Amino acid sequence: MHFLLLDARAAGLGRLMALIAYDQADAAAFQATRHLRDDELATWRAAIGRYFEPRPGMRLLDLGSGTGSWARAFRTWWPRLEVVAVEPAAAMRERSVFQPVLAGAADDIPCADAALDGVWLSTVIHHVPDLITAARELRRVLKPGAPVLIRSAFAGRHEAISLFRWFPEAVAVLDGYPSIADVEAAFATAGFTTAGCEPVPQVTAASLAEAAAGLRRAAHTPLQLISDEAYAAGVARLDEAARTRSGPVVDALDLLVLR
């Protein structure tokens, strides 16, 4: 696996974050641990529905679709919506639970001009090497007024994500991600404005013990970018807490919507 670390502030709005070339091990870990169960997706369906109203014949792009859990959910929720999945990593495409998946990236989307009624990016924005170019490409493929729905952890907003409680060294990695303001500024260059931004809670695991047992370092970019020593210390903290704490693990990621 190769990492390209970029200084977010020195590079400016165009290039903001680390790139990871996902291999088979990463894709397997992601598929095994990062798919939310169907009953845990209800809060996200409600949040998305506040900004995107599917109608028969509409087309929604899942950009950076990974192993396909969100594309599959959209097809289940809205059977008459056409879902277009695009993923740059071959290892992710091969393991996708949704098919077909097209090869493509944020700066090279295999769709015609003004062909889409919305686009979904889930935990993808920090992997986009040039946000300004991506914004222009999204403006090209989207119909006027169509939403860009971005589900992400953003720089400076780690408090509602339990992973960072056990792995505090990973906060520095998150702070190299684009901030909400960074994304808004980059997309403004292509004429997008903010339609909404809200934290959305989700049940990440039924218990802390389940979260500890299922943790895979390869499934989490921030954990891959801390030292082995910091990772081991975090695992120890998580295992210790899991022995005494009960109840579900509830996290919140942000939904940023641009039009």
C-alpha positions as CSV (number, residue, x, y, z in Angstrom):
1,M,0.0,0.0,0.0
2,H,1.2,3.5,-0.8
3,F,0.4,6.7,1.0
4,L,0.8,10.2,-0.5
5,L,0.7,12.7,2.4
6,L,-0.1,16.3,1.4
7,D,0.0,19.4,3.6
8,A,-3.6,20.5,3.5
9,R,-3.0,24.2,4.3
10,A,0.2,24.6,2.2
11,A,-1.4,22.9,-0.8
12,G,-4.5,25.1,-0.8
13,L,-8.1,24.1,-1.6
14,G,-7.2,22.0,-4.6
15,R,-5.2,19.2,-2.9
16,L,-6.2,18.4,0.7
17,M,-5.5,14.9,1.9
18,A,-3.9,11.6,1.9
19,L,-4.5,9.1,-1.0
20,I,-4.7,5.4,-0.3
21,A,-4.4,2.8,-3.0
22,Y,-6.8,0.2,-1.7
23,D,-5.6,-3.3,-2.1
24,Q,-7.4,-6.7,-1.6
25,A,-6.7,-6.7,2.2
26,D,-8.1,-3.2,2.6
27,A,-11.2,-4.0,0.6
28,A,-11.8,-7.2,2.6
29,A,-11.5,-5.4,5.9
30,F,-13.8,-2.6,4.7
31,Q,-16.4,-5.1,3.5
32,A,-16.2,-7.1,6.8
33,T,-16.5,-4.1,9.2
34,R,-17.8,-0.9,7.5
35,H,-21.2,-2.0,6.2
36,L,-24.0,-0.8,8.5
37,R,-26.8,-3.2,9.1
38,D,-30.1,-2.4,7.4
39,D,-31.9,-1.4,10.6
40,E,-29.0,1.0,11.4
41,L,-29.4,3.0,8.2
42,A,-32.8,4.5,9.1
43,T,-31.3,7.8,10.4
44,W,-29.4,8.2,7.1
45,R,-32.4,7.5,4.9
46,A,-34.3,10.2,6.8
47,A,-31.5,12.7,6.5
48,I,-30.9,12.0,2.8
49,G,-34.7,12.4,2.2
50,R,-34.6,15.9,3.6
51,Y,-32.5,17.0,0.6
52,F,-33.2,14.4,-2.1
53,E,-36.7,13.3,-3.2
54,P,-36.4,10.2,-5.4
55,R,-38.9,9.8,-8.3
56,P,-39.1,7.1,-10.9
57,G,-36.5,7.5,-13.6
58,M,-34.2,9.7,-11.5
59,R,-30.5,8.7,-11.5
60,L,-28.3,8.9,-8.4
61,L,-24.5,8.5,-8.6
62,D,-22.7,6.7,-5.7
63,L,-19.2,8.1,-6.3
64,G,-16.5,6.1,-4.6
65,S,-19.0,3.3,-4.0
66,G,-16.4,1.1,-2.3
67,T,-17.8,-2.4,-1.6
68,G,-21.3,-1.3,-2.5
69,S,-23.3,-1.1,0.7
70,W,-24.8,2.3,0.1
71,A,-25.7,1.6,-3.6
72,R,-27.4,-1.6,-2.4
73,A,-29.3,0.4,0.2
74,F,-30.5,3.0,-2.3
75,R,-31.7,0.2,-4.6
76,T,-33.6,-1.4,-1.7
77,W,-35.1,1.9,-0.5
78,W,-36.1,3.3,-3.9
79,P,-36.4,0.4,-6.4
80,R,-37.5,2.7,-9.2
81,L,-34.4,5.0,-8.8
82,E,-31.5,4.2,-11.1
83,V,-28.3,3.9,-9.0
84,V,-25.0,4.4,-10.8
85,A,-22.0,3.1,-8.9
86,V,-18.5,4.4,-9.7
87,E,-15.3,3.3,-7.9
88,P,-11.7,3.9,-8.7
89,A,-10.2,0.9,-6.8
90,A,-10.3,-2.5,-8.7
91,A,-10.1,-4.3,-5.3
92,M,-13.3,-2.6,-4.1
93,R,-15.1,-3.1,-7.4
94,E,-14.3,-6.9,-7.3
95,R,-15.8,-7.2,-3.8
96,S,-18.8,-5.0,-4.3
97,V,-22.2,-6.3,-3.2
98,F,-23.8,-4.0,-5.8
99,Q,-23.3,-4.6,-9.5
100,P,-22.5,-3.2,-12.0
101,V,-19.7,-0.9,-10.8
102,L,-18.0,1.4,-13.3
103,A,-14.4,2.4,-13.1
104,G,-14.0,6.1,-12.6
105,A,-13.0,8.8,-10.2
106,A,-14.1,12.2,-8.9
107,D,-12.1,14.0,-11.7
108,D,-13.2,11.5,-14.4
109,I,-16.8,10.4,-14.0
110,P,-18.1,8.1,-16.8
111,C,-21.4,9.9,-17.2
112,A,-22.8,12.3,-19.8
113,D,-23.3,16.0,-19.2
114,A,-26.3,16.9,-17.0
115,A,-27.2,13.2,-16.7
116,L,-27.6,12.9,-12.9
117,D,-30.2,13.9,-10.4
118,G,-27.9,13.7,-7.4
119,V,-24.6,12.3,-6.2
120,W,-23.7,10.6,-2.9
121,L,-20.1,10.5,-1.5
122,S,-19.7,8.5,1.7
123,T,-16.4,8.7,3.5
124,V,-14.8,9.6,0.2
125,I,-14.1,13.4,0.2
126,H,-10.8,13.1,2.0
127,H,-9.5,10.7,-0.7
128,V,-10.2,13.2,-3.5
129,P,-6.8,14.7,-4.4
130,D,-8.2,17.8,-6.1
131,L,-11.5,19.2,-4.8
132,I,-11.7,22.0,-7.2
133,T,-11.4,19.7,-10.2
134,A,-13.9,17.3,-8.7
135,A,-16.4,20.1,-8.1
136,R,-16.2,21.1,-11.8
137,E,-16.6,17.5,-12.9
138,L,-19.6,17.1,-10.6
139,R,-21.1,20.3,-12.0
140,R,-20.7,18.9,-15.5
141,V,-22.6,15.6,-14.8
142,L,-25.3,17.0,-12.5
143,K,-28.6,18.6,-13.6
144,P,-29.1,22.2,-12.4
145,G,-30.0,22.2,-8.8
146,A,-29.2,18.6,-8.2
147,P,-27.7,17.9,-4.7
148,V,-24.2,16.7,-3.8
149,L,-24.7,14.7,-0.6
150,I,-21.4,14.3,1.3
151,R,-21.3,11.9,4.3
152,S,-17.9,12.4,6.1
153,A,-15.8,13.0,9.1
154,F,-14.4,16.5,8.7
155,A,-11.4,18.1,10.2
156,G,-12.0,19.5,13.6
157,R,-15.2,17.4,14.2
158,H,-14.0,14.2,15.9
159,E,-15.9,14.5,19.2
160,A,-19.0,12.5,18.1
161,I,-16.9,9.6,16.7
162,S,-15.9,7.0,19.3
163,L,-12.9,5.7,17.4
164,F,-11.0,8.8,18.3
165,R,-11.6,8.3,22.0
166,W,-9.6,5.1,21.9
167,F,-7.1,6.3,19.3
168,P,-6.4,10.0,20.2
169,E,-3.3,10.1,18.0
170,A,-5.7,9.6,15.0
171,V,-7.2,13.0,15.6
172,A,-4.2,14.6,14.0
173,V,-4.9,12.5,10.9
174,L,-8.5,13.7,10.8
175,D,-7.4,17.2,11.2
176,G,-5.6,16.8,7.8
177,Y,-8.9,16.0,6.2
178,P,-10.8,18.7,4.5
179,S,-12.9,20.8,6.8
180,I,-16.5,21.7,6.0
181,A,-15.3,25.2,5.1
182,D,-12.6,23.8,2.8
183,V,-15.2,21.7,0.9
184,E,-17.6,24.6,0.7
185,A,-14.9,27.0,-0.7
186,A,-13.6,24.4,-3.2
187,F,-17.1,23.7,-4.5
188,A,-18.0,27.4,-4.6
189,T,-15.5,27.7,-7.5
190,A,-17.9,25.6,-9.6
191,G,-21.0,27.5,-8.5
192,F,-22.2,25.2,-5.6
193,T,-23.7,26.7,-2.5
194,T,-24.5,25.0,0.8
195,A,-28.0,23.6,1.2
196,G,-27.5,22.0,4.6
197,C,-25.1,20.5,7.1
198,E,-26.1,18.3,10.0
199,P,-24.6,15.5,12.1
200,V,-26.4,12.2,11.6
201,P,-26.2,9.6,14.4
202,Q,-25.8,5.9,13.6
203,V,-25.4,2.7,15.6
204,T,-21.9,1.6,14.6
205,A,-21.9,-1.6,16.8
206,A,-24.3,-3.3,19.1
207,S,-21.8,-3.0,21.9
208,L,-18.2,-1.9,22.6
209,A,-17.2,-5.6,22.8
210,E,-18.6,-6.1,19.3
211,A,-16.7,-3.1,18.1
212,A,-13.5,-4.3,19.6
213,A,-13.8,-7.8,18.3
214,G,-14.6,-6.5,14.8
215,L,-12.0,-3.8,14.6
216,R,-9.8,-4.0,11.5
217,R,-7.0,-1.4,11.1
218,A,-7.1,-1.7,7.3
219,A,-10.7,-0.5,7.3
220,H,-10.0,2.9,8.8
221,T,-7.7,5.5,7.1
222,P,-6.9,7.3,10.3
223,L,-5.7,4.1,12.0
224,Q,-3.5,3.2,9.0
225,L,-1.7,6.6,9.3
226,I,-0.7,6.4,13.0
227,S,2.3,4.5,14.3
228,D,2.1,0.8,15.3
229,E,2.8,1.8,18.9
230,A,-0.1,4.2,18.9
231,Y,-2.4,1.7,17.3
232,A,-1.5,-1.0,19.9
233,A,-2.1,1.4,22.8
234,G,-5.5,2.3,21.3
235,V,-6.5,-1.4,21.0
236,A,-5.5,-1.9,24.6
237,R,-7.7,1.0,25.7
238,L,-10.6,-0.2,23.6
239,D,-10.3,-3.8,24.9
240,E,-10.2,-2.6,28.5
241,A,-13.3,-0.4,28.1
242,A,-15.2,-3.1,26.3
243,R,-14.9,-5.4,29.4
244,T,-16.9,-3.0,31.6
245,R,-19.1,-0.9,29.3
246,S,-22.5,-1.9,27.9
247,G,-24.9,-0.5,25.4
248,P,-24.6,0.3,21.7
249,V,-21.9,2.3,20.1
250,V,-23.5,5.4,18.6
251,D,-21.4,7.7,16.4
252,A,-22.3,10.7,14.3
253,L,-20.9,11.7,10.9
254,D,-21.8,14.9,9.1
255,L,-24.0,15.2,6.1
256,L,-23.0,18.2,4.0
257,V,-25.3,19.0,1.1
258,L,-24.3,21.3,-1.7
259,R,-26.3,22.4,-4.8
